[in-house]
Amino acid sequence: MSMLTELVIAALALTGFPVGIALSYIAAEELLDGKKYFQYLRRALLLIISLFIIYSLYSTFLVLVPVFGAIFVILCLVDLKLQSKIAYFFHYLAFLGGYFLIEEKILLAALIFLYGFPAGTSWRIQDE
């Protein structure tokens, strides 16, 4: 896969976040009732993506497994302790770092896109 194709797929994967924000405006009356479910879904997807990246790195870049493992543990702990909007930026940085290192790019891009829905909605809920 060429670098331009990888960049386009990565950019499309990141569009899940603005789509999640847009959905939160469309269904604003559902936000308060679903707030905890958005948080659970976002955290579950964060864990799934983290494990997928670590598993994929295990077969190609064994040296990076402890590095990404430590990064994702820190991100998960920060996510549980702090409710900060800036944390989403660091999640996406870690996801993109893994995206450019692993071979299963399309599957990871789809997971990142799905992560954007509850992340964008949760980001908007924190404004209110």
C-alpha positions, 0 to 999 in steps of 0.5 A: 500500500502506498504512503498516500493511500495510508494517509487517506485511510488514516484521515478517513478513520479520524472522521469518526470524531467529527461525525460523533460530534455531529450526531450529538447535535442531531440527537441532543435529547438522548445525550443525558440518558446515554452518557454512561453508555457512551463512556462504556463504549468508548472505554471498551473500544479503547481497550480493544484497539489497544489490545489489537495494536499490541497483538499486531506489534507482537508479530512484527515489532516485538521491541515496541510491545512494552512501549505501546503497552506502557503507553496504553496502560497510562492512557487507560489510567488517565482516562479512568481518573481524569475527565479531560478533553485533551486525553482524546488527542493523546488517544488518537496519537497512540492509535495513529502511531500503531496504525503506521506500524502494523500490517492490518491497517484497514481493520485498525482504521475501522476500529478508530472510526468506530471509536470516534462516535462515542469519543466525539459524543462524550467530548460534547457532553463534557461541554454541558 
